[in-house]
Amino acid sequence: MPNIVAFGASSSKNSINRKLAHFAASQISDADIHLLDLNDFEMPIYSTDREKEGIPNKAHEFKAALQQSDGIIISFAEHNGAYTTAFKNIFDWISRLEKPIWCGRPMFLLATSTGARGAKTVLELAHLRLSRDNPSIPAFSLPSYNENFTEDKGITNETLLQEFKIALAEFVAQL
Ligand SMILES: Cc1cc2nc3c(=O)[nH]c(=O)nc-3n(C[C@H](O)[C@H](O)[C@H](O)COP(=O)(O)O)c2cc1C
């Protein structure tokens, strides 16, 4: 039974990306899903000066969750064309722990927003960066979340669902 760590790269209480990440994990048969909430890993804003005072325990806890996983699903919220501060801060802190940052686990990158671009800008940014450690990461962006997703059914648009399933299968094949 693969242990899948999934999270929305957002600190919103009702994060649509958290819902998409959870949906993706729920589509993997017999997966043990570990849904993280970035609010549980809030730390001081990273700086090299703060790092000299020590790396917060929460960074170690986040890394431990990655280490215990067999695969990682992240759905990115886009803030001003980039990562949310909540995600970037965790990324910066864990990048100061042992390499590889994402523990060499298979990854599946997603993104959604209520707009027609579906947070593609941040997805491309994340894919470019994370592909340095893993050149075969599948990615999927869900545009116009309110029109294409419901909490009980998941992705409702058939074309997008097929695209999602192809990307998911690539991820599952790496587990
Ligand atoms: C400060 C801020 C900046 C935003 N910038 C963008 C953006 O650049 N592109 C975009 O598609 N949506 C943007 N949005 C809208 C978010 O995509 C939307 O709030 C979405 O719900 C965030 O995902 P979440 O619910 O998982 O947090 C922004 C929202 C906020 C609050």
The ligand as a Tripos MOL2 file, in Angstrom:
@<TRIPOS>MOLECULE
LIG
   31    33     1     0     0
SMALL
NO_CHARGES

@<TRIPOS>ATOM
      1 C1         -2.6720   37.6530   -2.9820 C.3       1 LIG1
      2 C2         -3.3370   36.8310   -4.0620 C.ar      1 LIG1
      3 C3         -2.7450   36.7490   -5.3030 C.ar      1 LIG1
      4 C4         -3.3390   35.9870   -6.3120 C.ar      1 LIG1
      5 N1         -2.6910   35.8660   -7.5050 N.ar      1 LIG1
      6 C5         -3.1890   35.0360   -8.4450 C.ar      1 LIG1
      7 C6         -2.4740   34.7890   -9.6520 C.ar      1 LIG1
      8 O1         -1.4190   35.3260   -9.8940 O.2       1 LIG1
      9 N2         -3.0140   33.9140  -10.5390 N.ar      1 LIG1
     10 C7         -4.2080   33.2410  -10.2960 C.ar      1 LIG1
     11 O2         -4.6370   32.4440  -11.1200 O.2       1 LIG1
     12 N3         -4.9010   33.4630   -9.1600 N.ar      1 LIG1
     13 C8         -4.4220   34.3220   -8.2270 C.ar      1 LIG1
     14 N4         -5.0970   34.5140   -7.0450 N.ar      1 LIG1
     15 C9         -6.3420   33.8030   -6.8380 C.3       1 LIG1
     16 C10        -6.0740   32.4140   -6.2910 C.3       1 LIG1
     17 O3         -5.7260   31.5380   -7.3380 O.3       1 LIG1
     18 C11        -7.3080   31.8800   -5.5890 C.3       1 LIG1
     19 O4         -7.4290   32.6140   -4.3970 O.3       1 LIG1
     20 C12        -7.2260   30.4030   -5.2800 C.3       1 LIG1
     21 O5         -8.3730   30.0430   -4.5590 O.3       1 LIG1
     22 C13        -6.0040   30.0840   -4.4630 C.3       1 LIG1
     23 O6         -5.9390   28.7000   -4.2280 O.3       1 LIG1
     24 P1         -6.2600   28.0930   -2.7950 P.3       1 LIG1
     25 O7         -7.7600   28.1570   -2.6060 O.co2     1 LIG1
     26 O8         -5.7720   26.6910   -2.9210 O.co2     1 LIG1
     27 O9         -5.5320   28.9030   -1.7680 O.co2     1 LIG1
     28 C14        -4.5460   35.2880   -6.0430 C.ar      1 LIG1
     29 C15        -5.1370   35.3940   -4.7760 C.ar      1 LIG1
     30 C16        -4.5330   36.1390   -3.7990 C.ar      1 LIG1
     31 C17        -5.1800   36.2040   -2.4300 C.3       1 LIG1
@<TRIPOS>BOND
     1     1     2 1
     2     2     3 ar
     3     2    30 ar
     4     3     4 ar
     5     4     5 ar
     6     4    28 ar
     7     5     6 ar
     8     6     7 ar
     9     6    13 1
    10     7     8 2
    11     7     9 ar
    12     9    10 ar
    13    10    11 2
    14    10    12 ar
    15    12    13 ar
    16    13    14 ar
    17    14    15 1
    18    14    28 ar
    19    15    16 1
    20    16    17 1
    21    16    18 1
    22    18    19 1
    23    18    20 1
    24    20    21 1
    25    20    22 1
    26    22    23 1
    27    23    24 1
    28    24    25 2
    29    24    26 1
    30    24    27 1
    31    28    29 ar
    32    29    30 ar
    33    30    31 1
@<TRIPOS>SUBSTRUCTURE
     1 LIG1         1 GROUP 0 **** ****
